[in-house]
């Protein structure tokens, strides 16, 4: 479909199909036809923790993307958009890819936990069925693995994860094993994961098989009250600060890991939810100019304050990643809750999901 794709993506065709674009017309004929957009059909849904009690359900969705999918590197995530029943707009969230690295057009998997506050995750885990169409971004993120079986080194690798943070590091491990990683020449992987309980442990059978195989991978699973500690890490990997490490999970776990590694450049981390930096004293008023709504500044992010006033601004990841919530700040100062940086620039585009007002603030919303 090379020539056809080039033609369909041309400016001339775009002009002829304005304002909707060629992909809207292709989608009407076949949802799997696309010129530039990426969509995917749900092929299979597998329940990962059906016996877990008191934990959110987890499911792995196998997706067949359109030919426009450029593939992914192990450790990356994708934005998933879905039209939820009873709503008039598409909602978008980011999910890590759990399968081994993929090539253009290849199937891949998302392993998703249905969080109580997550409308999209609950729908995908509990209500989506094979045949469901999803809207996707291309794969994104720099939490990627540079080690491969094709480029052997003597490096030892360490992967630390907690809860659903296992998904990107599982993608990395699956990629290594698929491509022939065998632990020879001193190359070993230590895989350390923390889960709420044995029943809540996802990929349990696969991890048991990996642990039993002669592949140079040491699997250590910790459940319940078994918490991360630098003492245990040092016992498992004495030179961990000099070991290439990938860590993903809840903010509390990552903060402990970061403290153990201090300023070691070998540590790479990925947060599920970014740790919020204290916004300081909340003063002044927040105004949303387009609707005329205003309130006393509560110190929360502008997205949260808008929602508290009954507004429904567009948003996606709520983590400052996808830029769906970008709005124009016309007056005032905001603080980035991820970095603590403040900006007072006039007529500035900001991500309202990670921006908290400092004093009076006006947003064109």
C-alpha positions, 0 to 999 in steps of 0.5 A: 500500500506504499503508493496508495498511502503516499497519495492518500497522505498528500496535500491535494487529497487533504484539501479535497477531503477538508474539513474532515480529512481523508482518514474520516472517509477511509474509516467509514469504509473500513475502520482498519484503513488509514492514511496517517492516523493509527487505529487498532482492533482488539483481537483478544482480552485475557484476564490476568488476576481473576482470583485477586481479592481486594485488587483492581482487575487487570487484563491484557488486550491484544491489538492489531494496529493499522498499517500506519503503526510504526512499531515500538521499542521495549519500554515505550507507551502509547496513547489510547483514545476511546469513545465511552458509552454515554459520552460525547467525546473521545477520552485518551489515556497513556498505557505501557506496551507489555509485549516484546518490541514490534515492527510496523503493522505488527500486533502488540499487547497492553496490560491494563489495571482498571483503577477506580478513578480511571474511566478509560482503564475500567472500560477497556478491562471490564467492557471492551470486547474483541472487535472494539476499535481504539484510536492510538498515537505512535509509540512514545517514551524514552524508557527504552532498552539499549541492550540486545541479544544482537549487540552483546556486552558484558553488562549486567541488567537490573529491572525493578517494578511495582504493581502495574509498573511491571508492564514496560520492564516485562516488554524489555525482558520479553524482547531480550529473551525473544531475540536470543538473550541467554545469560552467557559471557557474564550477562545476567538479568536480575528481575525484582518485582513487588506485588500486593499478593500472590493472587494479584501477581500478573504474568505469574506463570510466565515469570515462573517459567523464565525463572526455571529456564537456563537463561541468565535471568534471576526472578525475585517476586515480593508480595504483601508486606515485603517492601523494597529496601536498599539492604536487600537490593545490595544482597541481590546485586552488590554493585547495583549502583554501577548496574544498568537499572530500569525501575517503574512503579508507584511514586513511593517505590521510585522515591525509595529506589532513587534514594538508594541510587543517589546520583548514579547515572545507571538508573532510569525510572518511569513513574505511573503517577508523577510525584507532586511537588508542594505548590506552596501557599494558595493565594488569589483567584482563578478565572476561566475566561471563556466560561466566566467561571472563577473561584478562590485558588485552592492550590490544586492544578488548573485542571482539577480546579476547572473540574471542581467548578463543573467545567469539562476541559479536554484532557488525556494522561493527566501526567503532562505527557500527551498535551491534550489539555494544553490551554492558553494562560493570559494572566498570572503565574503558574508552577509546574507540579512536576518540576517546581518551575514557575512561569509568568509569561503572558499569553502562554500555552500551558498543560493545565493537568500539571500547572498550579496557579500561584496567586491570581491566574486567568486561563482561556477556558 
